[in-house]
Amino acid sequence: MKYLVVLVLLMQSLFLCAEPALEVKKLLEASPDTIEESMDSIYSLKMLKKQGVIDEKANILGDYHHFYFPKKEIVIFGAKLIALDHEYLTDYIGCCVNPGVAVVLKKMDGFNSNEIDAFAKQHSCNINDIEKAHLPDLVIKQVGLANEKAFLFQLSCKQNDKTHEY
């Protein structure tokens, strides 16, 4: 009986550790059909907030962007999540909302791009060198790009990524 309790506790902790990465993948998979925030995105963000992975409010707001910096380490596609960009229309301020989610990731030791390349192809996402990513100066300062440029990249799964060839 003791072993069963220990096994259940271990499985629960593994599930909770994996859950945030699954929620980030769900955010990336959600294909925005409109410029408003989707219900799938709202649910996944709510789960990440509930788990204490990200703050209740975005760390940086800019135009239609809502940037979150994880408070806990999340590994997705063999890379560490550095920033999450959730873009959607809240109030109309002009043109050019590009709804969807992009993440800044840091390659970890032994990083293999096969999994993320397949995901990007399947979901019509783009993988960009960090220097080609469209990030506001405040975000660049926050993630410290000057020190880690060789290891950082962006996976963008936004509406324009699905409709444009780059």
Order of alpha helices (4+ residues) and beta strands (2+ residues): alpha-alpha-beta-beta-beta-beta-beta-alpha-beta-alpha-alpha-beta-alpha
